[in-house]
Each structure stands twice: as C-alpha cells, then as structure tokens.
C-alpha cells in the first residue's frame, strides 16, 4: 500500500535523449525548518519556493496544531505567524507526520521543552522507524516519552515543565538528531551544547542564526561543537527556499546515463554538507558542471548542467562523505550500475534505518535487474556493467520509500528492458512533480492499471 492510498505501479523504459531545464522543487530540509522556526518566532515569516510535498504539508499542519497561523498563498508562497519560543499550545488531536522522519523528529524537539503533551503517529513506514535516537537526548532536558516497543510510533511526548540545558555528543551522524536537540535547547535556560564527531547538514544552525538566535560553531579535538544560548526571541524572516539537491539528484543522474542527454537544473542549493553526490559523480567521470555560482539567503547556490557520460568509472566513495549525501546513495547506486568496475560505499549504516533499509531494497532490486551487489552492516559495493549493458526487466519493491521508487525509475531509463516499481505513490512525499518533470525532459514513465 502507498502511504496515502492504493498502490500506484509505474514502469520506466529506455527513451531518447533527456534535454531541457528541470525546475525541481524547493529544498525539503529548508522547507521543514522554515515552517518550524517561523512558528517559533515573533511576527510573520514569509516563505517563497516552499516544497509542497506531503512531508512538508504535514509539518505545516502540525505547526497549526501547536497554535501558529500558517497560510498557503499559492504557488509555493506561504506565511507563518509565530507564537514565539515556548509559546506552543497543546494540540487537540494526534499529530500525523505521514512519511517524514525529518518532520516528526524536528517537531518532537521543538515542543520537548514546553509544558505540553503531544501524541505523534505516521504511516506504516514511519511507525516502524526508531525514535529513541531522538527521545533519549530529549530526556536529558526533562522530557518524557511513551511509545510502542523499540521506541516506535505512535508515541506521546510530555514536554519538560522546567527544562535544563544539555551537553550532548551525537553518537551517529544525524542532522535530524542534532536539530531536534538544538530546537529543544531554544526553550531551555543557559547554553545547550551539541557535539558532532562527523559533520552533518547545517541548515538548522544557519537558519537559527538567521532568525536571531545566539549560536556558535567551533571545530575542536572533540569535533564540531555547536553552542546555543536558550530562550532567545526569534525574529520573523523572509525565506526564499533554494531548490532541493536531493531532488536534483534524479534528473542529474538520469542525464548521465541516457545517451545524448543535456539537462540544466537551476538554482540548486550547494551547501557543502549536502553536495557530496555531485563531488562523487565528478570523481566517477561525470560531465557535470556548475554554472552561475552565487549565494542566496546564506546558502551557496548554482545551476547544474549534466550531460551523458558514457565512460563512468567505479570508485571508492570516502566514508567521511556519507553524511553529505546520505539520501543520494540509492540513485548513486543506479549510476554505479552503468559505470565500469566496482563502486564501494562504506560508512553508510544510517541507510539501514531510513524510510526503508535502503541498502537491502536497492540490493534486491538491482540484483533482479542483473547487477551484482555485495553488502555488509555499514557498506555496499555495486559492480557496474558499463553503458548499455544493464539488462533490466524486473519489478522492484519501493517499500513505501520515495527515493527507492525514483531510483529504480531512473534505472529503467537506460536498461535493455523496462524496469517497474510496485508502488510509486510515496514519490509525492518529496517530489510531487517528478513524473511530469521527467516526462518533460523526454523520459518514458507510465502508470500501470494494476
């Protein structure tokens, strides 16, 4: 079952060259944070370019439930009239976060130090994902949580009535965990300190500073030490959301493997904590260039041009790069299938606990389409067959995971036989215009009647 209705089987087949401009949606990470920080600010925050995928819409609905005034003005233009730090009201209903691990974990953090309670749930995929990685550090503030066995949703969070600041070393690289702790620290007195031994995406730190929080980052022998002074008055902002590099990954990677392709993807956020995929693709020999490099809203931005690259080579992806491209490994594994030689991807155990076990999901699907994949607990290796040599022909399980579904549809654009997915419905959670956008470039994706 799709997370929002009956399954939507889809099939992708080889097509002519992909050409044109791909206007991908707004960045999902920044969209979530824009709504949340807007709700915690004083005054009216205005947002343009918001990603209107289901994940972000669920976060908007949650912010309304906590008392913020959230208005959709159409065309990606939104406004949030906030209630200030510590001003959340207790919601009347269960907060349904759908498929979004980012949404639920950040929202848990932002309410965890207010004297209110809230119950969270999600779809079948989200309800199977571990929440202890967030609820454990939130407990240090004085927050309580009660959920299903294994720390899973549905779960009730009882906010700390008298929160205390914390010092927390993030045990596994996770921007979600780091962000949840920082958001909780906003309503705790004194200084909350988060230490990362491995850098993760830093949108939360950048945006907190932009909203007026006192926050510093130092590189020490311990790692990245982020210090936040609690109980600030956040000031409403205007946010122009850059386009999502994780969504850009799909038209970019498709262009690299489909003969004759030349695709421009404009206005992509190139935050160094997010751009690992593009660095990796270039190391593999991809014809991928940055044009019109600039800065917008404190974030580096450029237009990406991707052209067909028939001589891709397998490489060793540095383990330390994993945090900057963790969501892009599924589609990277597709590109690796068309490279010559082995692409080894270590340091990726986080993929085991995403919307699905993404290593296993891609391994099973790639093997069904004629590709050899080896894996361990925190690594996997794809042995590429080179351009034009990938058989295809299989139907792959998406496991309610939008990135798995889109990755296999990209695979089918360059295989000898069509590739199908059992359910493309979850794609709407992050990339609702995926089908028409790819179709406009020349891709052949069809929905089945089944």
NORLINBEL-V322789 format. One record per backbone hydrogen bond with DSSP energy under -1.0 kcal/mol. CO is the residue of the C=O (numbers start at 0). NH is the residue of the N-H. If there is no record, write none. Layout:
# NORLINBEL-V322789
<<CO	NH> <CO	NH>>
This chain:
# NORLINBEL-V322789
<<1	4> <4	1> <7	423> <8	447> <9	420> <10	445> <11	418> <17	261> <19	263> <21	23> <24	243> <26	30> <27	31> <28	32> <29	33> <30	34> <31	35> <32	36> <33	37> <34	38> <35	39> <37	40> <38	82> <40	83> <41	235> <42	81> <44	79> <45	238> <46	77> <47	240> <52	56> <53	57> <54	58> <55	59> <56	60> <57	61> <58	62> <59	63> <60	64> <61	65> <62	67> <63	66> <65	88> <68	80> <70	78> <73	76> <75	49> <76	72> <77	46> <78	70> <79	44> <80	68> <83	86> <94	120> <96	99> <97	122> <99	103> <100	104> <101	105> <102	106> <103	107> <104	108> <105	109> <106	110> <110	113> <111	159> <113	115> <115	158> <117	156> <118	94> <119	154> <120	96> <122	126> <124	127> <125	128> <130	133> <130	134> <131	135> <133	137> <134	138> <137	140> <137	142> <138	141> <140	163> <143	157> <145	155> <147	150> <147	151> <150	130> <151	147> <154	119> <155	145> <156	117> <157	143> <165	192> <167	194> <173	177> <174	178> <175	179> <176	180> <177	181> <178	182> <179	183> <180	184> <183	186> <184	187> <185	230> <189	229> <191	227> <192	167> <193	225> <194	169> <195	223> <201	205> <202	206> <203	207> <204	208> <205	209> <206	210> <207	212> <208	211> <210	234> <213	228> <215	226> <217	224> <222	219> <223	195> <224	217> <225	193> <226	215> <227	191> <233	41> <236	45> <238	47> <241	26> <242	268> <243	247> <244	248> <246	249> <247	251> <248	252> <249	253> <250	254> <251	255> <252	256> <253	257> <255	308> <257	260> <260	307> <261	19> <262	305> <263	21> <264	303> <266	242> <267	301> <270	273> <270	274> <274	278> <275	279> <276	280> <277	281> <278	282> <279	283> <280	285> <281	284> <283	312> <285	287> <286	306> <288	304> <290	302> <293	300> <295	298> <298	295> <299	269> <300	293> <301	267> <302	290> <303	264> <304	288> <305	262> <311	339> <314	343> <317	320> <318	321> <320	323> <321	324> <323	275> <324	327> <327	331> <328	332> <330	334> <331	335> <332	336> <334	337> <335	338> <336	384> <338	385> <339	313> <340	383> <342	381> <343	316> <344	379> <347	350> <348	351> <349	352> <350	357> <355	353> <355	357> <356	360> <357	361> <358	362> <359	363> <360	364> <361	365> <362	366> <363	367> <365	370> <366	369> <368	391> <371	382> <373	380> <377	347> <378	375> <379	344> <380	373> <381	342> <385	388> <389	415> <390	416> <393	419> <395	421> <397	400> <400	404> <401	405> <402	406> <403	407> <404	408> <405	409> <406	410> <407	411> <409	412> <410	413> <417	392> <418	11> <419	395> <420	9> <423	426> <424	427> <425	428> <426	429> <426	430> <427	53> <428	54> <430	433> <432	436> <433	437> <434	438> <435	439> <436	440> <437	442> <440	18> <443	12> <445	10>>
